[in-house]
Amino acid sequence: MLICGDCSARNKDGERFCSNCGAYLVWQQAPAEAEEQRPMPARTSTGPGTSIGPGSGSDVTTAQLPIVPGPPDTRPAVTIPGNVGVTATRDATDQGAPLDERQPGKAGGHFTLEDTTPPPRDESPQFPGGLICRRCGAGNKTDVNFCRQCGASLKEAAPAPPVPPWWRQIFSRSKPPALPAGTRPRWRKQRRFPAGAVSVLTVLGLFVGVAFLGRQVITAAVLRGVDEIWEAPAAVQNPGAFSSLEGRGAELAFDGSVRSWASKDAAQPGVDYLEAGFSAPLRLTYVTITSVASGGDQDPATERRPVKVEIVAFGANGDQTSLTVKLNDSGTSPQSFYVGADQTSTVKLTILESTPPEGGRVSVAEVQFAGRR
């Protein structure tokens, strides 16, 4: 932190001029030069016990000391430190006076300031929304009065242009730096590696590759989302079963009542089944199975409940979609299973396993279907 000796303002290390008053900070950091010897004035010497004045009646001895001139000034012109392009030269009328350490560009003192070379352009990043010096192009804060690089006034400084968004910075091509005076550009084709474009293409390629590899998963997720939104209950036609007990036919498993279907004979795993058709092919989304109906005609002591069922959806074009599900032995709670089969015309539910007792019939309380056209 640099403290200005003129206005006591605080400045950052490395700044050349005070941002508040424009004082040159480099001179204030350098040690002061030793003062030169000045010509001695004439003295008058009196002896002890003597008095000076008319009528004193005493002898007065007066000694005139010689004036010794200072050595001739052979020092060259002083260049201001910091490479700011300003040179201080002595005034010919006062060769013996020391240099007046004032801000470059201010009048006064025993030297004059002359611009020999333009100041270098600021290489530090500009302050967002700050002021741009019109003399050297350095970026400055908005609450300062003088440029921190060359000390010029910022009264007519233009604000810094806004920072472009990141996507423009990627595709923008930086301008070549300005050439020094007296030099010519090299007529050589320079190839610039398009790092920004390559980065964008790489990211897009990764997205396309992931989408291609997981296209089936993505497609299935999209279809399931659509199924969840547009699904509706599907009416059943032509219900059937491998065998049915008298008075407890297959139609009772699809009518939504508390009555249930039961097999005619003892349960035969992998053989007993229920099937149903639809009036028009549809996309089968869900199959809901209820093992026991509360208050129905089932007898838990003699009838078996299914615990493992194979669901096969037959399409109108001959395709088949198979799904094996396990049912929880939860009594009257319905259990739903997602199928997602297109153009389904018929569904068959084969009972693979069922609960005890041994030798009992197998029964199903209710089967419901949902789908969309």
Order of alpha helices (4+ residues) and beta strands (2+ residues): beta-beta-alpha-beta-beta-beta-beta-beta-beta-alpha-alpha-alpha-beta-beta-beta-beta-beta-beta-beta-beta-beta-beta
